[in-house]
Amino acid sequence: MFSIHLHQLAIHAYHGLYEEEKVLGNDFVIDLTVQYHPATLPVEQLEQTINYVSLYELVKKHMQVATPLLETVVSNMAIDILAQFSLSEEVYISIRKLHPPIAQFTGATGVSLSLNRKDLSL
């Protein structure tokens, strides 16, 4: 099984429950892994794999939609990846919010999701 990775994508977005987050936004870091079985080996053409540029565009599109919960963002991304990339078997997505609006909090918050095509009826 192959894995396509996008590591440490840094995106400023407006996800969150609080008004401050909706106005000022926050910095997010996304890690994405998509696993797939190619039809043939060796993989020699782009059509035989999953294009990481297309994956990045999908991630950017989802990050541009202000959403209250990161759980919703990662769920929508994973479902969309499995629907749009027929080779994809499993998706792992992690999103970290680097500056959560929590008093006296040092660190990041985040969510992650691992979703397998078998878990959905696609």
MDTraj code that builds the backbone (N, CA, C; nanometers):
import mdtraj as md
import numpy as np

residues = "MET PHE SER ILE HIS LEU HIS GLN LEU ALA ILE HIS ALA TYR HIS GLY LEU TYR GLU GLU GLU LYS VAL LEU GLY ASN ASP PHE VAL ILE ASP LEU THR VAL GLN TYR HIS PRO ALA THR LEU PRO VAL GLU GLN LEU GLU GLN THR ILE ASN TYR VAL SER LEU TYR GLU LEU VAL LYS LYS HIS MET GLN VAL ALA THR PRO LEU LEU GLU THR VAL VAL SER ASN MET ALA ILE ASP ILE LEU ALA GLN PHE SER LEU SER GLU GLU VAL TYR ILE SER ILE ARG LYS LEU HIS PRO PRO ILE ALA GLN PHE THR GLY ALA THR GLY VAL SER LEU SER LEU ASN ARG LYS ASP LEU SER LEU".split()
xyz = np.array([
    [0.0860, -0.1177, 0.0000],
    [0.0000, 0.0000, 0.0000],
    [0.0902, 0.1233, 0.0000],
    [0.0585, 0.2190, -0.0844],
    [0.1282, 0.3464, -0.0888],
    [0.0600, 0.4462, 0.0038],
    [0.1374, 0.5443, 0.0485],
    [0.0833, 0.6555, 0.1253],
    [0.1309, 0.7853, 0.0626],
    [0.0390, 0.8768, 0.0432],
    [0.0702, 1.0124, -0.0006],
    [0.0594, 1.0993, 0.1245],
    [0.1605, 1.1822, 0.1486],
    [0.1631, 1.2648, 0.2689],
    [0.1705, 1.4128, 0.2341],
    [0.0975, 1.4924, 0.3081],
    [0.1153, 1.6371, 0.3104],
    [0.1444, 1.6705, 0.4562],
    [0.2633, 1.7207, 0.4824],
    [0.3074, 1.7459, 0.6194],
    [0.3110, 1.8943, 0.6509],
    [0.2634, 1.9282, 0.7675],
    [0.2773, 2.0614, 0.8265],
    [0.2320, 2.1737, 0.7332],
    [0.1130, 2.1568, 0.6765],
    [0.0548, 2.2638, 0.5956],
    [0.0128, 2.3755, 0.6901],
    [0.0648, 2.4932, 0.6698],
    [0.0328, 2.6079, 0.7551],
    [-0.0698, 2.6947, 0.6829],
    [-0.1879, 2.7082, 0.7446],
    [-0.2970, 2.7843, 0.6832],
    [-0.3628, 2.8715, 0.7899],
    [-0.3875, 2.9963, 0.7568],
    [-0.4643, 3.0855, 0.8436],
    [-0.6109, 3.0715, 0.8038],
    [-0.6972, 3.0450, 0.9021],
    [-0.8393, 3.0231, 0.8724],
    [-0.9239, 3.0743, 0.9883],
    [-1.0549, 3.0635, 0.9724],
    [-1.1494, 3.1259, 1.0662],
    [-1.2424, 3.0238, 1.1317],
    [-1.1878, 2.9103, 1.1702],
    [-1.2665, 2.8076, 1.2380],
    [-1.2710, 2.8360, 1.3880],
    [-1.3857, 2.8113, 1.4481],
    [-1.3960, 2.8270, 1.5925],
    [-1.5349, 2.8684, 1.6345],
    [-1.5603, 2.8528, 1.7626],
    [-1.6908, 2.8843, 1.8202],
    [-1.7045, 3.0295, 1.8630],
    [-1.5917, 3.0947, 1.8907],
    [-1.5964, 3.2265, 1.9511],
    [-1.5859, 3.3369, 1.8456],
    [-1.6517, 3.4491, 1.8737],
    [-1.6534, 3.5617, 1.7799],
    [-1.5126, 3.6076, 1.7436],
    [-1.4255, 3.6097, 1.8423],
    [-1.2859, 3.6498, 1.8193],
    [-1.2220, 3.5639, 1.7087],
    [-1.2484, 3.4343, 1.7112],
    [-1.1916, 3.3436, 1.6107],
    [-1.2514, 3.3687, 1.4723],
    [-1.3771, 3.4068, 1.4696],
    [-1.4449, 3.4328, 1.3425],
    [-1.3966, 3.5621, 1.2783],
    [-1.3461, 3.6544, 1.3612],
    [-1.2991, 3.7837, 1.3106],
    [-1.1482, 3.7808, 1.2839],
    [-1.0714, 3.7361, 1.3826],
    [-0.9255, 3.7385, 1.3716],
    [-0.8686, 3.6139, 1.3045],
    [-0.9389, 3.5039, 1.3169],
    [-0.8875, 3.3787, 1.2639],
    [-0.7804, 3.3202, 1.3535],
    [-0.7163, 3.2174, 1.3040],
    [-0.6139, 3.1476, 1.3802],
    [-0.5200, 3.0791, 1.2826],
    [-0.4061, 3.0390, 1.3318],
    [-0.3110, 2.9634, 1.2506],
    [-0.3305, 2.8153, 1.2775],
    [-0.3380, 2.7385, 1.1694],
    [-0.3612, 2.5950, 1.1771],
    [-0.2486, 2.5210, 1.1062],
    [-0.2197, 2.4018, 1.1561],
    [-0.1243, 2.3127, 1.0907],
    [-0.1967, 2.1814, 1.0628],
    [-0.1887, 2.1387, 0.9375],
    [-0.2602, 2.0186, 0.8934],
    [-0.1591, 1.9146, 0.8472],
    [-0.1796, 1.7914, 0.8902],
    [-0.1061, 1.6763, 0.8390],
    [-0.2089, 1.5819, 0.7767],
    [-0.1761, 1.5326, 0.6587],
    [-0.2692, 1.4490, 0.5833],
    [-0.1942, 1.3310, 0.5250],
    [-0.2522, 1.2130, 0.5397],
    [-0.2008, 1.0920, 0.4763],
    [-0.3165, 1.0231, 0.4064],
    [-0.2948, 0.9859, 0.2808],
    [-0.3946, 0.9104, 0.2048],
    [-0.3270, 0.7815, 0.1592],
    [-0.3871, 0.6690, 0.1946],
    [-0.3326, 0.5394, 0.1565],
    [-0.4118, 0.4819, 0.0400],
    [-0.3398, 0.4133, -0.0493],
    [-0.4055, 0.3553, -0.1666],
    [-0.3238, 0.2386, -0.2204],
    [-0.3923, 0.1529, -0.2951],
    [-0.3301, 0.0430, -0.3683],
    [-0.3307, 0.0803, -0.5156],
    [-0.2136, 0.0951, -0.5772],
    [-0.2126, 0.1233, -0.7203],
    [-0.2580, 0.0002, -0.7984],
    [-0.3139, 0.0231, -0.9157],
    [-0.3605, -0.0884, -0.9992],
    [-0.2437, -0.1721, -1.0482],
    [-0.1297, -0.1088, -1.0760],
    [-0.0112, -0.1796, -1.1237],
    [0.1137, -0.1203, -1.0603],
    [0.2179, -0.2019, -1.0580],
    [0.3499, -0.1566, -1.0135],
    [0.4490, -0.1797, -1.1258],
    [0.5467, -0.0982, -1.1447],
    [0.5708, 0.0248, -1.0708],
    [0.4755, 0.1356, -1.1149],
    [0.4585, 0.2320, -1.0284],
    [0.3787, 0.3503, -1.0609],
    [0.4683, 0.4420, -1.1443],
    [0.4260, 0.4684, -1.2671],
    [0.5107, 0.5466, -1.3573],
    [0.4422, 0.6703, -1.4143],
    [0.3113, 0.6820, -1.3917],
    [0.2377, 0.7963, -1.4448],
    [0.1481, 0.8547, -1.3368],
    [0.1240, 0.9841, -1.3470],
    [0.0425, 1.0536, -1.2486],
    [-0.0966, 0.9921, -1.2361],
    [-0.1507, 0.9420, -1.3444],
    [-0.2844, 0.8817, -1.3428],
    [-0.2905, 0.7531, -1.2598],
    [-0.1748, 0.6977, -1.2250],
    [-0.1690, 0.5748, -1.1466],
    [-0.1582, 0.6005, -0.9966],
    [-0.1576, 0.7262, -0.9596],
    [-0.1405, 0.7619, -0.8195],
    [-0.2408, 0.8706, -0.7822],
    [-0.2255, 0.9246, -0.6643],
    [-0.3097, 1.0350, -0.6176],
    [-0.2245, 1.1611, -0.6203],
    [-0.2706, 1.2593, -0.6905],
    [-0.1964, 1.3830, -0.7105],
    [-0.1978, 1.4666, -0.5820],
    [-0.0814, 1.4883, -0.5236],
    [-0.0768, 1.5634, -0.3971],
    [-0.1110, 1.7105, -0.4162],
    [-0.0947, 1.7637, -0.5380],
    [-0.1357, 1.9015, -0.5644],
    [-0.2880, 1.9117, -0.5551],
    [-0.3578, 1.8139, -0.6097],
    [-0.5040, 1.8120, -0.6004],
    [-0.5503, 1.7960, -0.4563],
    [-0.4796, 1.7145, -0.3788],
    [-0.5120, 1.7003, -0.2366],
    [-0.4949, 1.8336, -0.1645],
    [-0.3866, 1.9032, -0.1937],
    [-0.3609, 2.0326, -0.1304],
    [-0.4717, 2.1323, -0.1650],
    [-0.5141, 2.1355, -0.2884],
    [-0.6224, 2.2257, -0.3294],
    [-0.7514, 2.1936, -0.2547],
    [-0.7792, 2.0651, -0.2348],
    [-0.8983, 2.0240, -0.1600],
    [-0.8893, 2.0708, -0.0148],
    [-0.7731, 2.0550, 0.0466],
    [-0.7531, 2.0990, 0.1852],
    [-0.7736, 2.2502, 0.1946],
    [-0.7122, 2.3258, 0.1041],
    [-0.7279, 2.4718, 0.1055],
    [-0.8741, 2.5112, 0.0922],
    [-0.9466, 2.4441, 0.0032],
    [-1.0889, 2.4747, -0.0171],
    [-1.1677, 2.4561, 0.1124],
    [-1.1445, 2.3464, 0.1820],
    [-1.2160, 2.3206, 0.3075],
    [-1.1752, 2.4176, 0.4174],
    [-1.0492, 2.4570, 0.4193],
    [-1.0022, 2.5489, 0.5231],
    [-1.0567, 2.6895, 0.5026],
    [-1.0997, 2.7230, 0.3825],
    [-1.1550, 2.8550, 0.3538],
    [-1.2995, 2.8703, 0.4005],
    [-1.3635, 2.7607, 0.4368],
    [-1.5029, 2.7648, 0.4819],
    [-1.5034, 2.7717, 0.6344],
    [-1.5344, 2.8883, 0.6894],
    [-1.5373, 2.9055, 0.8355],
    [-1.6370, 2.8075, 0.8960],
    [-1.5897, 2.7270, 0.9904],
    [-1.6692, 2.6202, 1.0494],
    [-1.6465, 2.6210, 1.2005],
    [-1.7521, 2.6094, 1.2806],
    [-1.7339, 2.6162, 1.4264],
    [-1.6450, 2.5057, 1.4843],
    [-1.6595, 2.3828, 1.4355],
    [-1.5868, 2.2700, 1.4956],
    [-1.4850, 2.2103, 1.4001],
    [-1.3645, 2.1864, 1.4509],
    [-1.2626, 2.1198, 1.3690],
    [-1.3026, 1.9770, 1.3352],
    [-1.3826, 1.9155, 1.4205],
    [-1.4324, 1.7810, 1.3914],
    [-1.5109, 1.7793, 1.2602],
    [-1.5879, 1.8847, 1.2371],
    [-1.6636, 1.8958, 1.1127],
    [-1.5690, 1.9136, 0.9945],
    [-1.4670, 1.9956, 1.0119],
    [-1.3716, 2.0213, 0.9039],
    [-1.3017, 1.8924, 0.8614],
    [-1.2467, 1.8175, 0.9572],
    [-1.1740, 1.6952, 0.9210],
    [-1.2677, 1.5895, 0.8642],
    [-1.3889, 1.5800, 0.9163],
    [-1.4856, 1.4831, 0.8623],
    [-1.5188, 1.5146, 0.7177],
    [-1.5482, 1.6406, 0.6904],
    [-1.5824, 1.6802, 0.5532],
    [-1.4656, 1.6586, 0.4576],
    [-1.3453, 1.6909, 0.5028],
    [-1.2266, 1.6692, 0.4187],
    [-1.2083, 1.5214, 0.3859],
    [-1.2157, 1.4367, 0.4875],
    [-1.1928, 1.2933, 0.4674],
    [-1.2980, 1.2335, 0.3735],
    [-1.4229, 1.2684, 0.3949],
    [-1.5299, 1.2174, 0.3087],
    [-1.5095, 1.2646, 0.1652],
    [-1.4729, 1.3906, 0.1492],
    [-1.4500, 1.4470, 0.0165],
    [-1.3329, 1.3787, -0.0540],
    [-1.2256, 1.3520, 0.0176],
    [-1.1099, 1.2834, -0.0419],
    [-1.1485, 1.1441, -0.0888],
    [-1.2178, 1.0686, -0.0041],
    [-1.2581, 0.9336, -0.0435],
    [-1.3544, 0.9359, -0.1619],
    [-1.4377, 1.0385, -0.1702],
    [-1.5326, 1.0488, -0.2813],
    [-1.4640, 1.0910, -0.4112],
    [-1.3681, 1.1823, -0.4025],
    [-1.3065, 1.2376, -0.5241],
    [-1.1900, 1.1561, -0.5790],
    [-1.1235, 1.0808, -0.4936],
    [-1.0068, 1.0048, -0.5370],
    [-1.0383, 0.8559, -0.5258],
    [-1.0747, 0.7976, -0.6370],
    [-1.1241, 0.6594, -0.6361],
    [-1.0196, 0.5586, -0.5893],
    [-0.8919, 0.5891, -0.6029],
    [-0.7875, 0.4992, -0.5540],
    [-0.7743, 0.5003, -0.4021],
    [-0.8170, 0.6082, -0.3397],
    [-0.7959, 0.6239, -0.1951],
    [-0.8686, 0.5158, -0.1166],
    [-0.7980, 0.4601, -0.0195],
    [-0.8531, 0.3547, 0.0660],
    [-0.8778, 0.4048, 0.2083],
    [-0.7812, 0.4843, 0.2565],
    [-0.7899, 0.5343, 0.3932],
    [-0.7286, 0.6731, 0.4005],
    [-0.7884, 0.7577, 0.4850],
    [-0.7436, 0.8950, 0.5014],
    [-0.7185, 0.9206, 0.6496],
    [-0.6063, 0.9834, 0.6788],
    [-0.5774, 1.0285, 0.8143],
    [-0.5531, 1.1790, 0.8061],
    [-0.6248, 1.2562, 0.8868],
    [-0.6096, 1.4015, 0.8888],
    [-0.5956, 1.4473, 1.0334],
    [-0.4994, 1.5355, 1.0550],
    [-0.4794, 1.5984, 1.1851],
    [-0.4755, 1.7490, 1.1634],
    [-0.5525, 1.8225, 1.2444],
    [-0.5503, 1.9689, 1.2392],
    [-0.5208, 2.0205, 1.3792],
    [-0.4202, 2.1088, 1.3877],
    [-0.3870, 2.1735, 1.5149],
    [-0.4163, 2.3225, 1.5051],
    [-0.4794, 2.3752, 1.6073],
    [-0.5024, 2.5194, 1.6213],
    [-0.3899, 2.5717, 1.7099],
    [-0.3056, 2.6590, 1.6531],
    [-0.1837, 2.6989, 1.7226],
    [-0.2036, 2.7995, 1.8345],
    [-0.3092, 2.8797, 1.8266],
    [-0.3308, 2.9831, 1.9283],
    [-0.4761, 2.9802, 1.9761],
    [-0.5150, 2.8737, 2.0459],
    [-0.6542, 2.8658, 2.0903],
    [-0.6862, 2.9752, 2.1917],
    [-0.8071, 3.0272, 2.1868],
    [-0.8449, 3.1351, 2.2788],
    [-0.8800, 3.0817, 2.4180],
    [-0.7781, 3.0316, 2.4867],
    [-0.7955, 2.9766, 2.6210],
    [-0.7009, 3.0535, 2.7130],
    [-0.7545, 3.1129, 2.8159],
    [-0.6738, 3.1931, 2.9084],
    [-0.5620, 3.1095, 2.9703],
    [-0.4431, 3.1630, 2.9719],
    [-0.3248, 3.1041, 3.0341],
    [-0.2901, 2.9660, 2.9784],
    [-0.3258, 2.9413, 2.8556],
    [-0.2991, 2.8125, 2.7908],
    [-0.1766, 2.8260, 2.7018],
    [-0.0838, 2.7354, 2.7179],
    [0.0338, 2.7314, 2.6315],
    [0.0320, 2.5982, 2.5583],
    [0.0371, 2.6042, 2.4272],
    [0.0336, 2.4827, 2.3471],
    [-0.0659, 2.4973, 2.2340],
    [-0.1043, 2.3873, 2.1773],
    [-0.1990, 2.3852, 2.0658],
    [-0.3107, 2.2871, 2.0980],
    [-0.4236, 2.3077, 2.0354],
    [-0.5333, 2.2120, 2.0438],
    [-0.5502, 2.1507, 1.9060],
    [-0.6242, 2.0438, 1.8964],
    [-0.6440, 1.9853, 1.7647],
    [-0.7315, 1.8626, 1.7682],
    [-0.7599, 1.8153, 1.6495],
    [-0.8363, 1.6920, 1.6317],
    [-0.7719, 1.6123, 1.5194],
    [-0.7986, 1.4831, 1.5189],
    [-0.7533, 1.3990, 1.4083],
    [-0.8601, 1.2947, 1.3796],
    [-0.8566, 1.2456, 1.2574],
    [-0.9542, 1.1462, 1.2128],
    [-0.8860, 1.0498, 1.1184],
    [-0.9141, 0.9230, 1.1362],
    [-0.8745, 0.8199, 1.0416],
    [-1.0018, 0.7588, 0.9880],
    [-1.0195, 0.7650, 0.8568],
    [-1.1427, 0.7161, 0.7953],
    [-1.1082, 0.6242, 0.6798],
    [-1.1669, 0.5056, 0.6806],
    [-1.1450, 0.4051, 0.5779],
    [-1.2639, 0.4023, 0.4839],
    [-1.2382, 0.3764, 0.3574],
    [-1.3457, 0.3684, 0.2580],
    [-1.4515, 0.2672, 0.3011],
    [-1.4116, 0.1612, 0.3677],
    [-1.5077, 0.0592, 0.4140],
    [-1.6073, 0.1156, 0.5150],
    [-1.5665, 0.2252, 0.5839],
    [-1.6525, 0.2880, 0.6833],
    [-1.7666, 0.3662, 0.6186],
    [-1.7532, 0.3935, 0.4899],
    [-1.8536, 0.4729, 0.4165],
    [-1.9152, 0.3883, 0.3079],
    [-2.0255, 0.4330, 0.2571],
    [-2.0883, 0.3631, 0.1438],
    [-2.0653, 0.4447, 0.0170],
    [-1.9372, 0.4522, -0.0260],
    [-1.9028, 0.5271, -0.1480],
    [-1.8844, 0.4319, -0.2635],
])
top = md.Topology()
chain = top.add_chain()
for i, resn in enumerate(residues, 1):
    res = top.add_residue(resn, chain, resSeq=i)
    for name in ("N", "CA", "C"):
        top.add_atom(name, md.element.get_by_symbol(name[0]), res)
traj = md.Trajectory(xyz[None], top)
